[in-house]
Amino acid sequence: MENLKSRFSNIIKSDAATLVIMESKNNSKKTIYNSVLANKVLDDKTNQILQQSLFIILIRWSLSGYNNRLNLATVNLIPQRLAPILERTMKQLTLSLPMAVALIERNVILGLKNAKTTDQLSTLINSLPFDNCSMMFLRLAMTKLSALWSANLLQIEHRENWFRGNVYADVFDAIFMFDGHIYEAKRAECHASVIKALKRMKMLDKTEKDVRVDLLCYVRKYGDIFSCEDKAADVRDDSVKEDVEKAIKLREKTLLYWRSILPIPSEITNIESISAQFFGLSLTIYGSRMLSDGKIIHYKKCTASIPSTFDPDSSQAAHFLLVVLSLRRTLLLNYKKLKALANICEVDSIQFLTSNSTDVQYRPDSQDSYYDSESDSNESERSDPGWEEHERLRRLNEMITEVKEMRFDEDVMTVDDWEELFST
């Protein structure tokens, strides 16, 4: 991703339909805001007075107030009337969770959405094949949901351990089980490896406490690529807030660690750290990105809920399973980018040495002026003492561009709004 802060500002300032916001009572800050806007080239009268609260927040953050951290998930940070602007901006910056499913998965989820009776749901479950991990997950998750609904178990209050063993294990954790060749999924009171890694690198004080989470996806070389915390629905809100704040700090440390292992640290802007929070039957997915100057943006990627009873309109259950499938694909794509950026110099060195290993330097025999001029040009370029480094940077930039352009597999459908899947 390019400079995220710059893109964020440009998107916001170009939206002339937004209401003019002049909410700050601090005259000195108003002066700062106006001076910033005065330095911009604005096309029309509307844009000349356009001063949106999201842009103001960015300026406040960059100038003074948020300790190098902007948390877009903070309650009451942004006026309600500007929520559509934030949502549109999040999608354009790919901060929201993209809904990404293969056609066969889309058909299954559509079938669940259209199941009007438990018999129709059972028929759908029994028709699912066992030929790939997503189908096995959907079969397992839908079977478990059907059993829980039939016994009315989700309408009763339960403790965290009950949810973890009887709900989350099959309708959420199981999706990570099928990627054991890529990462190790750990459950219950897992110690985050990134804390230990930063201590070994002397980037954290030895007295820093270890962080324990309820679910962790771990890769030996790159640390924790995903974490999740659980809370029963009857716990205090303060307890959930503590989990959310703990996850924020862990995502920040994860980004710090990843930046330290990248050969080109500024490319950390292309990677995000992701975590999730269960609160009873509600799931919230969060993300964080680090800018090239070290500042960090936190945001809410998506929310979903497990219905407590079978509903003839099973949209809620369908949406939840769609979110889980999309989360898995997003994590794998993020890991693919991280791995490519971490190994970019090593790969370049190997490819460069291989391409030149059989390069025999022959004397040019032809008298053709084209070959003579081309040879002279190459010799002139190579006479520059920094030509090797310039050539290396060119190759690295090409590889970085390839990483930025990484997308989901070709057979995967991607939409911003999950209901669009059923209109295509």
GUPA-735934 format. One record per residue (C-alpha): x negated, y, z negated. Coordinates in nm, 3 decimals. Layout:
BEGIN
node c1=X; c2=Y; c3=Z
...
This chain:
BEGIN
node c1=0.000; c2=0.000; c3=0.000
node c1=-0.116; c2=0.351; c3=0.079
node c1=-0.154; c2=0.612; c3=-0.190
node c1=0.170; c2=0.536; c3=-0.371
node c1=0.197; c2=0.872; c3=-0.542
node c1=0.170; c2=1.061; c3=-0.214
node c1=0.429; c2=0.840; c3=-0.046
node c1=0.663; c2=0.876; c3=-0.344
node c1=0.644; c2=1.256; c3=-0.325
node c1=0.689; c2=1.270; c3=0.052
node c1=0.998; c2=1.049; c3=0.048
node c1=1.161; c2=1.251; c3=-0.227
node c1=1.086; c2=1.593; c3=-0.078
node c1=1.221; c2=1.493; c3=0.264
node c1=1.568; c2=1.416; c3=0.129
node c1=1.751; c2=1.744; c3=0.185
node c1=2.085; c2=1.600; c3=0.074
node c1=1.980; c2=1.592; c3=-0.291
node c1=2.114; c2=1.852; c3=-0.532
node c1=1.880; c2=2.129; c3=-0.638
node c1=1.763; c2=2.059; c3=-0.991
node c1=1.637; c2=2.334; c3=-1.220
node c1=1.663; c2=2.166; c3=-1.558
node c1=1.346; c2=2.263; c3=-1.738
node c1=1.375; c2=2.542; c3=-1.993
node c1=0.999; c2=2.577; c3=-2.004
node c1=0.920; c2=2.885; c3=-1.791
node c1=0.553; c2=2.793; c3=-1.752
node c1=0.652; c2=2.456; c3=-1.606
node c1=0.901; c2=2.623; c3=-1.375
node c1=0.619; c2=2.841; c3=-1.249
node c1=0.408; c2=2.531; c3=-1.184
node c1=0.692; c2=2.358; c3=-0.999
node c1=0.761; c2=2.663; c3=-0.783
node c1=0.396; c2=2.712; c3=-0.699
node c1=0.365; c2=2.350; c3=-0.593
node c1=0.669; c2=2.379; c3=-0.369
node c1=0.545; c2=2.709; c3=-0.227
node c1=0.237; c2=2.536; c3=-0.090
node c1=0.445; c2=2.297; c3=0.118
node c1=0.566; c2=2.354; c3=0.473
node c1=0.945; c2=2.325; c3=0.459
node c1=1.161; c2=2.310; c3=0.768
node c1=1.484; c2=2.481; c3=0.670
node c1=1.649; c2=2.687; c3=0.402
node c1=1.777; c2=2.382; c3=0.220
node c1=1.429; c2=2.237; c3=0.195
node c1=1.292; c2=2.568; c3=0.077
node c1=1.501; c2=2.550; c3=-0.239
node c1=1.486; c2=2.173; c3=-0.272
node c1=1.339; c2=2.086; c3=-0.608
node c1=1.442; c2=1.739; c3=-0.703
node c1=1.412; c2=1.596; c3=-1.049
node c1=1.219; c2=1.289; c3=-0.930
node c1=0.952; c2=1.512; c3=-0.781
node c1=0.948; c2=1.717; c3=-1.102
node c1=0.891; c2=1.399; c3=-1.300
node c1=0.593; c2=1.311; c3=-1.082
node c1=0.444; c2=1.656; c3=-1.132
node c1=0.498; c2=1.642; c3=-1.507
node c1=0.338; c2=1.300; c3=-1.516
node c1=0.037; c2=1.398; c3=-1.309
node c1=-0.017; c2=1.724; c3=-1.497
node c1=0.029; c2=1.638; c3=-1.860
node c1=0.306; c2=1.449; c3=-2.022
node c1=0.306; c2=1.072; c3=-1.976
node c1=-0.042; c2=0.952; c3=-2.074
node c1=-0.116; c2=0.825; c3=-1.721
node c1=0.201; c2=0.617; c3=-1.728
node c1=0.528; c2=0.679; c3=-1.544
node c1=0.807; c2=0.442; c3=-1.649
node c1=1.095; c2=0.474; c3=-1.405
node c1=1.292; c2=0.222; c3=-1.613
node c1=1.310; c2=0.463; c3=-1.908
node c1=1.669; c2=0.530; c3=-2.013
node c1=1.792; c2=0.884; c3=-1.937
node c1=1.472; c2=0.975; c3=-1.753
node c1=1.655; c2=1.055; c3=-1.430
node c1=2.001; c2=1.221; c3=-1.398
node c1=2.280; c2=0.977; c3=-1.307
node c1=2.374; c2=1.174; c3=-0.995
node c1=2.027; c2=1.111; c3=-0.857
node c1=2.041; c2=0.733; c3=-0.907
node c1=2.108; c2=0.668; c3=-0.533
node c1=1.795; c2=0.869; c3=-0.446
node c1=1.584; c2=0.662; c3=-0.684
node c1=1.728; c2=0.337; c3=-0.549
node c1=1.658; c2=0.440; c3=-0.189
node c1=1.305; c2=0.548; c3=-0.280
node c1=1.239; c2=0.220; c3=-0.462
node c1=1.343; c2=0.023; c3=-0.154
node c1=1.130; c2=0.232; c3=0.083
node c1=0.827; c2=0.182; c3=-0.140
node c1=0.904; c2=-0.192; c3=-0.177
node c1=0.928; c2=-0.153; c3=-0.555
node c1=1.269; c2=-0.322; c3=-0.571
node c1=1.285; c2=-0.699; c3=-0.542
node c1=1.353; c2=-0.786; c3=-0.176
node c1=1.616; c2=-1.055; c3=-0.126
node c1=1.422; c2=-1.316; c3=0.068
node c1=1.562; c2=-1.658; c3=0.160
node c1=1.534; c2=-1.913; c3=0.436
node c1=1.843; c2=-1.981; c3=0.647
node c1=1.915; c2=-2.316; c3=0.479
node c1=1.895; c2=-2.150; c3=0.135
node c1=2.125; c2=-1.873; c3=0.248
node c1=2.381; c2=-2.132; c3=0.362
node c1=2.370; c2=-2.310; c3=0.025
node c1=2.409; c2=-1.985; c3=-0.168
node c1=2.695; c2=-1.886; c3=0.061
node c1=2.854; c2=-2.224; c3=-0.010
node c1=2.826; c2=-2.160; c3=-0.384
node c1=2.977; c2=-1.815; c3=-0.343
node c1=3.272; c2=-1.963; c3=-0.154
node c1=3.332; c2=-2.263; c3=-0.385
node c1=3.682; c2=-2.212; c3=-0.527
node c1=3.700; c2=-2.525; c3=-0.744
node c1=3.460; c2=-2.741; c3=-0.944
node c1=3.528; c2=-3.025; c3=-0.698
node c1=3.407; c2=-2.808; c3=-0.410
node c1=3.100; c2=-2.719; c3=-0.617
node c1=3.029; c2=-3.090; c3=-0.680
node c1=3.064; c2=-3.166; c3=-0.310
node c1=2.816; c2=-2.890; c3=-0.228
node c1=2.565; c2=-3.014; c3=-0.487
node c1=2.582; c2=-3.373; c3=-0.360
node c1=2.521; c2=-3.256; c3=-0.003
node c1=2.190; c2=-3.088; c3=-0.083
node c1=1.879; c2=-3.260; c3=0.057
node c1=1.560; c2=-3.337; c3=-0.133
node c1=1.325; c2=-3.238; c3=0.150
node c1=1.178; c2=-2.917; c3=0.005
node c1=1.123; c2=-2.747; c3=-0.329
node c1=1.391; c2=-2.480; c3=-0.290
node c1=1.659; c2=-2.741; c3=-0.218
node c1=1.548; c2=-2.949; c3=-0.517
node c1=1.558; c2=-2.638; c3=-0.737
node c1=1.904; c2=-2.536; c3=-0.615
node c1=2.035; c2=-2.888; c3=-0.672
node c1=1.891; c2=-2.898; c3=-1.025
node c1=2.007; c2=-2.547; c3=-1.117
node c1=2.358; c2=-2.586; c3=-0.981
node c1=2.398; c2=-2.927; c3=-1.147
node c1=2.296; c2=-2.780; c3=-1.483
node c1=2.526; c2=-2.478; c3=-1.442
node c1=2.816; c2=-2.705; c3=-1.349
node c1=2.760; c2=-2.916; c3=-1.664
node c1=2.733; c2=-2.609; c3=-1.888
node c1=3.049; c2=-2.457; c3=-1.743
node c1=3.244; c2=-2.782; c3=-1.774
node c1=3.158; c2=-2.808; c3=-2.144
node c1=3.212; c2=-2.434; c3=-2.204
node c1=2.869; c2=-2.424; c3=-2.370
node c1=2.780; c2=-2.078; c3=-2.242
node c1=3.073; c2=-1.920; c3=-2.423
node c1=2.922; c2=-2.008; c3=-2.760
node c1=2.649; c2=-1.809; c3=-2.934
node c1=2.314; c2=-1.987; c3=-2.939
node c1=1.962; c2=-1.923; c3=-3.059
node c1=1.668; c2=-1.849; c3=-2.833
node c1=1.531; c2=-2.204; c3=-2.843
node c1=1.865; c2=-2.344; c3=-2.727
node c1=1.873; c2=-2.112; c3=-2.425
node c1=1.512; c2=-2.194; c3=-2.347
node c1=1.560; c2=-2.571; c3=-2.349
node c1=1.914; c2=-2.600; c3=-2.213
node c1=1.949; c2=-2.310; c3=-1.971
node c1=1.629; c2=-2.135; c3=-1.867
node c1=1.435; c2=-2.460; c3=-1.816
node c1=1.652; c2=-2.576; c3=-1.526
node c1=1.793; c2=-2.257; c3=-1.376
node c1=1.472; c2=-2.048; c3=-1.390
node c1=1.153; c2=-2.225; c3=-1.505
node c1=1.201; c2=-2.513; c3=-1.259
node c1=1.134; c2=-2.291; c3=-0.957
node c1=0.773; c2=-2.250; c3=-1.073
node c1=0.725; c2=-2.623; c3=-1.128
node c1=0.698; c2=-2.684; c3=-0.754
node c1=0.398; c2=-2.452; c3=-0.714
node c1=0.166; c2=-2.647; c3=-0.945
node c1=-0.099; c2=-2.665; c3=-0.672
node c1=-0.123; c2=-2.283; c3=-0.682
node c1=-0.074; c2=-2.188; c3=-1.046
node c1=-0.005; c2=-2.352; c3=-1.381
node c1=0.329; c2=-2.274; c3=-1.544
node c1=0.317; c2=-2.278; c3=-1.925
node c1=0.611; c2=-2.262; c3=-2.165
node c1=0.661; c2=-2.143; c3=-2.526
node c1=0.417; c2=-1.925; c3=-2.719
node c1=0.155; c2=-1.899; c3=-2.443
node c1=-0.152; c2=-1.683; c3=-2.498
node c1=-0.210; c2=-1.435; c3=-2.217
node c1=-0.549; c2=-1.511; c3=-2.063
node c1=-0.606; c2=-1.156; c3=-1.937
node c1=-0.664; c2=-1.030; c3=-2.293
node c1=-0.941; c2=-1.283; c3=-2.350
node c1=-1.092; c2=-1.204; c3=-2.009
node c1=-1.105; c2=-0.830; c3=-2.077
node c1=-1.267; c2=-0.895; c3=-2.415
node c1=-1.537; c2=-1.107; c3=-2.251
node c1=-1.598; c2=-0.827; c3=-2.002
node c1=-1.615; c2=-0.580; c3=-2.295
node c1=-1.329; c2=-0.382; c3=-2.146
node c1=-1.123; c2=-0.439; c3=-2.461
node c1=-1.224; c2=-0.421; c3=-2.824
node c1=-1.277; c2=-0.760; c3=-2.990
node c1=-1.022; c2=-0.662; c3=-3.255
node c1=-0.746; c2=-0.635; c3=-2.994
node c1=-0.473; c2=-0.887; c3=-3.080
node c1=-0.393; c2=-1.168; c3=-2.841
node c1=-0.059; c2=-1.147; c3=-2.665
node c1=0.182; c2=-1.441; c3=-2.672
node c1=0.467; c2=-1.478; c3=-2.424
node c1=0.739; c2=-1.738; c3=-2.368
node c1=0.657; c2=-1.826; c3=-2.007
node c1=0.333; c2=-1.777; c3=-1.818
node c1=0.214; c2=-1.854; c3=-1.465
node c1=-0.163; c2=-1.876; c3=-1.472
node c1=-0.442; c2=-1.907; c3=-1.214
node c1=-0.789; c2=-1.978; c3=-1.347
node c1=-0.973; c2=-1.724; c3=-1.132
node c1=-0.715; c2=-1.444; c3=-1.138
node c1=-0.549; c2=-1.483; c3=-1.477
node c1=-0.179; c2=-1.434; c3=-1.547
node c1=0.023; c2=-1.364; c3=-1.234
node c1=0.364; c2=-1.367; c3=-1.404
node c1=0.513; c2=-1.370; c3=-1.755
node c1=0.859; c2=-1.387; c3=-1.907
node c1=1.004; c2=-1.325; c3=-2.251
node c1=1.326; c2=-1.471; c3=-2.394
node c1=1.576; c2=-1.333; c3=-2.641
node c1=1.916; c2=-1.464; c3=-2.744
node c1=2.213; c2=-1.235; c3=-2.685
node c1=2.278; c2=-1.182; c3=-3.057
node c1=1.938; c2=-1.031; c3=-3.147
node c1=1.888; c2=-0.664; c3=-3.226
node c1=1.823; c2=-0.426; c3=-2.939
node c1=1.498; c2=-0.325; c3=-3.109
node c1=1.372; c2=-0.680; c3=-3.069
node c1=1.432; c2=-0.671; c3=-2.694
node c1=1.267; c2=-0.328; c3=-2.668
node c1=0.960; c2=-0.470; c3=-2.843
node c1=0.942; c2=-0.745; c3=-2.581
node c1=0.979; c2=-0.494; c3=-2.298
node c1=0.703; c2=-0.271; c3=-2.439
node c1=0.477; c2=-0.573; c3=-2.492
node c1=0.532; c2=-0.673; c3=-2.130
node c1=0.448; c2=-0.320; c3=-2.013
node c1=0.116; c2=-0.328; c3=-2.196
node c1=0.039; c2=-0.676; c3=-2.063
node c1=0.112; c2=-0.570; c3=-1.704
node c1=-0.114; c2=-0.268; c3=-1.750
node c1=-0.398; c2=-0.487; c3=-1.876
node c1=-0.341; c2=-0.732; c3=-1.593
node c1=-0.376; c2=-0.453; c3=-1.336
node c1=-0.689; c2=-0.334; c3=-1.515
node c1=-0.837; c2=-0.683; c3=-1.495
node c1=-0.744; c2=-0.730; c3=-1.129
node c1=-0.896; c2=-0.394; c3=-1.038
node c1=-1.220; c2=-0.499; c3=-1.210
node c1=-1.253; c2=-0.814; c3=-0.997
node c1=-1.175; c2=-0.650; c3=-0.664
node c1=-1.482; c2=-0.563; c3=-0.451
node c1=-1.297; c2=-0.246; c3=-0.348
node c1=-1.115; c2=-0.137; c3=-0.668
node c1=-0.901; c2=0.128; c3=-0.495
node c1=-0.717; c2=-0.150; c3=-0.310
node c1=-0.540; c2=-0.237; c3=-0.637
node c1=-0.259; c2=-0.018; c3=-0.495
node c1=-0.162; c2=-0.311; c3=-0.270
node c1=-0.083; c2=-0.544; c3=-0.561
node c1=0.180; c2=-0.537; c3=-0.833
node c1=0.204; c2=-0.702; c3=-1.173
node c1=0.543; c2=-0.864; c3=-1.238
node c1=0.721; c2=-0.983; c3=-1.553
node c1=1.075; c2=-1.073; c3=-1.658
node c1=1.296; c2=-1.050; c3=-1.965
node c1=1.586; c2=-1.278; c3=-2.057
node c1=1.847; c2=-1.139; c3=-2.293
node c1=2.095; c2=-1.420; c3=-2.338
node c1=2.234; c2=-1.483; c3=-1.989
node c1=2.097; c2=-1.158; c3=-1.844
node c1=1.769; c2=-1.145; c3=-1.653
node c1=1.572; c2=-0.828; c3=-1.578
node c1=1.262; c2=-0.827; c3=-1.359
node c1=1.003; c2=-0.552; c3=-1.402
node c1=0.701; c2=-0.449; c3=-1.199
node c1=0.397; c2=-0.221; c3=-1.229
node c1=0.155; c2=-0.073; c3=-0.980
node c1=-0.169; c2=0.111; c3=-1.036
node c1=-0.260; c2=0.410; c3=-0.823
node c1=-0.611; c2=0.467; c3=-0.694
node c1=-0.675; c2=0.719; c3=-0.972
node c1=-0.583; c2=0.468; c3=-1.244
node c1=-0.235; c2=0.600; c3=-1.322
node c1=0.037; c2=0.336; c3=-1.347
node c1=0.401; c2=0.333; c3=-1.237
node c1=0.643; c2=0.095; c3=-1.414
node c1=0.983; c2=0.016; c3=-1.270
node c1=1.278; c2=-0.221; c3=-1.283
node c1=1.279; c2=-0.447; c3=-0.978
node c1=1.608; c2=-0.625; c3=-1.022
node c1=1.874; c2=-0.748; c3=-1.266
node c1=2.089; c2=-1.061; c3=-1.250
node c1=2.317; c2=-1.258; c3=-1.482
node c1=2.429; c2=-1.616; c3=-1.530
node c1=2.809; c2=-1.634; c3=-1.559
node c1=2.934; c2=-1.798; c3=-1.878
node c1=3.220; c2=-1.977; c3=-1.699
node c1=3.292; c2=-2.111; c3=-1.353
node c1=3.451; c2=-1.839; c3=-1.143
node c1=3.632; c2=-1.912; c3=-0.814
node c1=3.444; c2=-1.611; c3=-0.685
node c1=3.094; c2=-1.735; c3=-0.776
node c1=2.916; c2=-1.421; c3=-0.657
node c1=2.738; c2=-1.372; c3=-0.990
node c1=2.592; c2=-1.724; c3=-0.992
node c1=2.499; c2=-1.699; c3=-0.623
node c1=2.324; c2=-1.367; c3=-0.683
node c1=2.129; c2=-1.508; c3=-0.980
node c1=1.994; c2=-1.804; c3=-0.782
node c1=1.912; c2=-1.575; c3=-0.488
node c1=1.711; c2=-1.350; c3=-0.722
node c1=1.517; c2=-1.647; c3=-0.862
node c1=1.429; c2=-1.773; c3=-0.512
node c1=1.328; c2=-1.422; c3=-0.405
node c1=1.116; c2=-1.375; c3=-0.718
node c1=0.919; c2=-1.691; c3=-0.640
node c1=0.848; c2=-1.575; c3=-0.284
node c1=0.747; c2=-1.229; c3=-0.404
node c1=0.504; c2=-1.377; c3=-0.659
node c1=0.346; c2=-1.602; c3=-0.396
node c1=0.306; c2=-1.314; c3=-0.150
node c1=0.157; c2=-1.095; c3=-0.422
node c1=-0.087; c2=-1.373; c3=-0.516
node c1=-0.181; c2=-1.419; c3=-0.150
node c1=-0.270; c2=-1.050; c3=-0.126
node c1=-0.464; c2=-1.057; c3=-0.453
node c1=-0.666; c2=-1.360; c3=-0.345
node c1=-0.741; c2=-1.209; c3=-0.003
node c1=-0.855; c2=-0.875; c3=-0.149
node c1=-1.065; c2=-1.040; c3=-0.421
node c1=-1.249; c2=-1.254; c3=-0.165
node c1=-1.264; c2=-1.000; c3=0.115
node c1=-1.638; c2=-0.931; c3=0.098
node c1=-1.726; c2=-1.298; c3=0.062
node c1=-1.511; c2=-1.390; c3=0.361
node c1=-1.661; c2=-1.107; c3=0.566
node c1=-2.016; c2=-1.218; c3=0.487
node c1=-1.944; c2=-1.577; c3=0.586
node c1=-1.769; c2=-1.480; c3=0.909
node c1=-2.042; c2=-1.230; c3=1.000
node c1=-2.322; c2=-1.480; c3=0.941
node c1=-2.137; c2=-1.752; c3=1.133
node c1=-2.069; c2=-1.528; c3=1.431
node c1=-2.439; c2=-1.432; c3=1.450
node c1=-2.594; c2=-1.772; c3=1.370
node c1=-2.632; c2=-1.866; c3=1.739
node c1=-2.700; c2=-1.517; c3=1.869
node c1=-3.019; c2=-1.562; c3=2.077
node c1=-3.179; c2=-1.234; c3=2.181
node c1=-3.241; c2=-1.264; c3=2.556
node c1=-3.413; c2=-1.001; c3=2.768
node c1=-3.164; c2=-0.838; c3=3.007
node c1=-3.270; c2=-0.946; c3=3.360
node c1=-3.003; c2=-0.766; c3=3.558
node c1=-3.087; c2=-0.434; c3=3.719
node c1=-2.722; c2=-0.334; c3=3.714
node c1=-2.697; c2=0.014; c3=3.561
node c1=-2.387; c2=-0.093; c3=3.362
node c1=-2.579; c2=-0.354; c3=3.168
node c1=-2.875; c2=-0.122; c3=3.127
node c1=-2.654; c2=0.154; c3=2.985
node c1=-2.468; c2=-0.090; c3=2.758
node c1=-2.798; c2=-0.223; c3=2.625
node c1=-2.927; c2=0.128; c3=2.570
node c1=-2.604; c2=0.218; c3=2.388
node c1=-2.629; c2=-0.082; c3=2.158
node c1=-2.995; c2=-0.010; c3=2.087
node c1=-2.905; c2=0.353; c3=2.013
node c1=-2.632; c2=0.247; c3=1.769
node c1=-2.859; c2=0.001; c3=1.595
node c1=-3.132; c2=0.260; c3=1.562
node c1=-2.907; c2=0.435; c3=1.310
node c1=-3.036; c2=0.315; c3=0.971
node c1=-2.679; c2=0.292; c3=0.838
node c1=-2.525; c2=0.106; c3=1.132
node c1=-2.495; c2=-0.225; c3=0.948
node c1=-2.303; c2=-0.064; c3=0.662
node c1=-2.078; c2=0.129; c3=0.902
node c1=-2.004; c2=-0.193; c3=1.090
node c1=-1.936; c2=-0.376; c3=0.765
node c1=-1.693; c2=-0.106; c3=0.650
node c1=-1.515; c2=-0.123; c3=0.984
node c1=-1.469; c2=-0.499; c3=0.947
node c1=-1.352; c2=-0.464; c3=0.587
node c1=-1.099; c2=-0.198; c3=0.685
node c1=-0.960; c2=-0.430; c3=0.950
node c1=-0.925; c2=-0.708; c3=0.693
node c1=-0.760; c2=-0.472; c3=0.442
node c1=-0.511; c2=-0.368; c3=0.711
node c1=-0.427; c2=-0.735; c3=0.764
node c1=-0.362; c2=-0.774; c3=0.391
node c1=-0.133; c2=-0.469; c3=0.387
node c1=0.063; c2=-0.617; c3=0.676
node c1=0.119; c2=-0.953; c3=0.504
node c1=0.485; c2=-1.045; c3=0.498
node c1=0.706; c2=-1.339; c3=0.408
node c1=0.709; c2=-1.638; c3=0.643
node c1=0.882; c2=-1.589; c3=0.976
node c1=1.172; c2=-1.819; c3=0.882
node c1=1.258; c2=-1.604; c3=0.579
node c1=1.543; c2=-1.352; c3=0.596
node c1=1.479; c2=-1.030; c3=0.404
node c1=1.736; c2=-0.767; c3=0.307
node c1=1.755; c2=-0.489; c3=0.050
node c1=2.115; c2=-0.554; c3=-0.052
node c1=2.196; c2=-0.919; c3=-0.127
node c1=2.549; c2=-0.893; c3=0.015
node c1=2.395; c2=-0.816; c3=0.355
node c1=2.289; c2=-1.183; c3=0.370
node c1=2.650; c2=-1.285; c3=0.409
node c1=2.733; c2=-1.035; c3=0.680
node c1=2.460; c2=-1.152; c3=0.920
